[in-house]
Amino acid sequence: MAKLLIMGKMPPPIGGVSMHVQRLTRGLRQQRFDFDFCDYGKTSIFKIFFKIATHATIHVHFSNPIAQAVLAVFCRLTGKKLIITYHGRWGRYPALGNRAVKLSARLTHVPIVQDRASLLQALRCNPRSREISTYIADPEILPLAAPLRAILTSRRKYYRATFCTNAWNVTFDRSGREIYGVSEMISCFASYPEYQLLVSDPSGNYRSYIQQRIPHISSNIFFINHLHDFKSILLLSEAFIRNTTTDGVSLSVHEARELGIPVMASAAVQRPPFCSVFKDLSKTDLTAKLEEARRRITLPYEAPDVVVKLVELYREITRE
C-alpha cells in the first residue's frame, strides 16, 4: 500500500489554497519525498475513494467543512490516517459549518491550523493538532505582459504612491460582507486622489461586481482582470493592502514581505509583526498607515520552512 496521498487543486484558478498545494508538491519532489497527488476537481468520486483506499495516509486541502467531515468519518471507519489543513480561521462558517469543522478535527489523525487562536480551539477537539503555516516561498517571478507593464509604469508617475490588493474571486463571509473588501477600498481611495489602487482580479468577476454596485469608479482605481503573477504587481507598488474580514496565512502578505513591500492588513486575524494593522479601513489615515508600514517591513522576521515541517510530520506518522 502506498504511503502518502495529497488531495487538493492546482491553479488555475489562482488562490491561496491552490498555490499552497502547487508549492507543497513541488517542494516534496525537490526533497525526493515519495507521494501521490489527486486533483479532486478533475477526478471522479469513484477514483477519489479508490485512491484513498490504496493509501495509508491522506493529506487534504479543501475548505468545504461538510466534505471534510464526511472524509474524516470515512477515514476513521477504514483505518486511514487523515491530515486536514484548515486554511482559514476557525469559527468563520455559519453554525452548521463550524460544527462540521469540529467533528472532522475530532476524527482526523492530525488537524493543522494557521494561527494560535485556531490552535487553542483545535486542541480541545484533538490533542494532536498542530500549527503549521501554509506559506511556502517561491523565488520565481513571472514578468507581466509588456503592454500591461507599460500601462502600469506610466500610471505611477501621476500618483504620490501606488497601493495594490488582490482577490481571486468575489466571495462573502457568513455575515454577507465581501471577504476581500474591495468595495470598501474603492470608497476609501475616492478620498485620496493622490494615491492609486491596483486591484489584481484574475477571474475578472470582481470588476463586473464593482461596476454593478458603484456607477462611477474614480480614475485612481485600476483593475487587472486576467491571469498574471501578483508578485510583479507588488514590485510596482509602494504598499500592499489586505482588507479581509477573515483570513488564514495570507500568501500575498508574506510575498510582499519577501520583496520588501510594506503591508497594511485588517485585524481580522493575528497578523505578523511586519504588518501595519487597521481595524476599519474607512477610518484609517492612509498616509500615516503607509509610513508605519514602511517602518514595520524592516523588522526582522524568520519564516518557517513549511515543507521541512510537513516532511517531519509525514515521517512521524509513518513511524507510528
N, C-alpha and C positions, 0 to 999 in steps of 0.2 A: 504494500500500500504506500502511495506517495505521501510525503510528509506534510508539505505546506501548500495551501491554495489561497491565493489572494483574489478577492472579488471586488470589483469596482468598475468605474467607467474611465475611459481615456478621452482627452479632448480631441476634437471639439464636441460639445461646447466647452468654452474655457470657463472654468470656475475653480474655486479653492480646492474642492474635493478631487476633481478630475486631475488638476495639476499635481496634487499631492500623490495620487496614485501613479501618475506617469513618472514622477521623480523618484518615488519609492522603488518601483520595479526596475528603473534604470540603475539606481544605486545598488540594489541587490545583485544585479547582473555584474556590475563593476567589482563587487566583493566576491563574485563567484559563488553566491549563495543559491542553492537549488530550490526552486519553487515553480508552481504552475500559476497561470493567471486566467481568470474568467471575466470577460466583459459582459456583465449581466444584461446590459441593454441590447446586446447583439446575440444573445444565446437563448434558446428555448428553455422553458421551465423544466422539461424532461432532462435536458443536458446539464442544467444547473444542478439538479438534485443528483444526477449521476456523478458529476464531478465532486460534489460534497461527499457522496458515499464512498468515493475512492481515495479520499484524503483523510489523514488523521487530524490535522489542524487546519482551521479555516479562519482567515482574517478578512473581515468585510468592511467596506467603505461605502455605505449609503445612509441617507438621512431619514428614511421613512420609518417612524417608530413602530408601526404595526408590522411591517416586514421584518424589522429587527427582532421583534418579539416572536413572530412565527418561526423564524430561522433558529432562534435560541431554543425554543421548545423542541424543534426537530433535532437539533444537535444534541440536546440533553438526552432525548429518547434513544438516539442512535450511538451514543458514546463518543461523539466528536468533541474535540476541544475548540471552542469558538472564541475568537478575539473580535470584539467590536470596537472600532474607533468612533467615538461620538464627536463629530466635527463641530458641533455648536454648543453653546452654553446650555446647561441643564435648566429645565423649567421654562423653556421658550415656547413649548407647544400648549394647545388647549388641554383641559384636564385629562381626556382620554389618551392623548399622545404622551403626556407626562407619565401616566400610569404604565403605559406600554414600555416606555424607556426604563422605568424602574424594574419591570418584570424581566425584560431582556438582560438587564445588568445582573439581576439575581441568578439567572440561569446560565449566563455566558461564563466561560472559563476565566477570561481576563478582560474587564472593561477598561478602555483607555479614554481619558478625558483631557481637556485642553487647559484648564485653569484650576486654581486651588479651591475656589468656591464649589465648582462642579465635583472636584475630587472628594470633598468632605461629604457631599450627598451620595456619591457613588460608593464610598466606603461603608455607608450604612446599609447598602444593598449587597455589597460583595467586598470582603476584606482583601481580595487580590487586585482591586482596582489600582490603576497606575495613571500618573500624569505624564504624558509624553507629547511634546509639541508635534504639530503636523507640518511645521515649516522645514522644508528641505531646500537648501540653497542650490541655485543653478547659475553658473557664471555666464552661460551663453546669452547674448542679447541679439535678437534678430532686428536688422535695420528696417526702418519704415520705408514704404514706397516713396520714391523720390518726389512725386508731386505733393503728397501729404506732408512730407518733411519740409518742403519749400513753403507751403502754406503756413505751417506752424511756426517756422523760423521767422517768416515775415510778420506774423501777428505779434510776436513777442516784443517787437520794438515799439509798439503802440501802448504798452502797459508797464506799470511800475513793477509788477510781479505776475507770474503765471502760476496758478494753482491747478492741480488735477485731481480727479476722482475716478472711480470705476464702478461698474455694476454689470454683472454677467447677464442679468435679466431683470424685469420688473417683478419684484416679489414683495409680499406683505407679511407682517408679523401677526400674532394672534389677536392684536387689538386693531388690525386693519391699517396700520401705518406702513409706509414704504420702508422696507428694511434698509435700503441704501440711501434714503433721504435726499434724493437728487432734487426733487421739487423744492424742498427747504433751502438747499444750496443755491438754486437759481434765484429764489426770492431774496436770499441774503446778498448775493453778488449784484443785484439790481441797485443796492445802496453803495456799492464800491465800483464805480465805473473805471477807476484807475487800475483795477485788477481784472484778470481774465480767468475763467474756469474752463479747463479742458475736461470733457466727460467721455471716458472710454466706455463705449456702448457697443461691444462686438456683435450682439444679437440684433441691434437696430430697433429693438422693441421699446427701449426707454424713450428714444426720440419721438416715436409715434405717440406714446403715452403722454409725454410732456406737451406736445403740440395740441393734444385734445384738451388738456387741462389749463394751459397757460396760452392765451391768444397771442400775446406779444412777448417774445423771448429777447432779452437785451443782447446787444451785439457783442458783449464780452463773454458770452457763452458759446462754446464750440463743441459740437458732438462729433465723435469719431465712431461711425456706425458700421464698421466692418472688421474682420479679424486682423489683429496686429499684436505686436509684443508690447505689453504695457510698460515694461522697463524702458523702452525707447521714449515713451511719453514722459516717464519720470525724469529722464535726463534732460528734457526740455522744459522742466518746471522748477520753480523755487520752493514748492511745498506740495505735499500730498495730504488730502483731507479724507478721513474715513468717518463718515457721518452715519453710522449704523445704529439701529435700535436693538440689535442683538448681534453676537459675533462669536467666532471661535478664535483660533490663532490666525489672524489675517495674513495671508501670503503677501499682499501688497505692502502692508506695514513693514514687514521685515525686509522685503526687497528694497523699499525706499531707504531703510537704514543702511543696508549694504552699499547703496550707491551714494550715501551721504546726503540724501534729500530729506529736509525737515518734515516731521509728521505731526499733523493735528488730528486727534481722534476723539470720538464721543466716549462718554463714560459708561457705555452700555455694558462693558466688562472691564476687568482689571487690565490695564494697558502696561506695556513695558516702560521702563523709566525714561527711555529716549523720546517718548511721545509727549506732546503738549496736549493735555486733556481738557475738553469742554463739556458742560452739561447740556447746554442749549445753544445751537449754532446761531439762532436768530438773535440771541442776546450776547453774542460774542464779538469782541473787537478784533477783527481780522488782522489789523496791523500789529496790535500788541501780541496776539497769539503767534503770529509769524515770527516775531522777534524771540519769543520764548522757545518756539520750536527750533529755531536756529541755534539757540544755546544748548538745548537738550540733546540734539542729534550728536553733539560732540562727547556726550557722556560715554564712558567705557561700558561695553556690553558684550558678553560672550554667548553666542548662540550654541545650543547643544547639537551634537551630531546625532540626528534622529535615526538615520539608517543604522548606525552602530548600536544605538539603544534597542531598536527593534530586533536586530540580529541576536543580541544578547537575550532578549525575551523569547524569541523563537527557539533558541538552543536550550534555554532553561525549561521550556515546556516539553521539548523533545526528551530531555533527560528524566522527566518526571515518571 
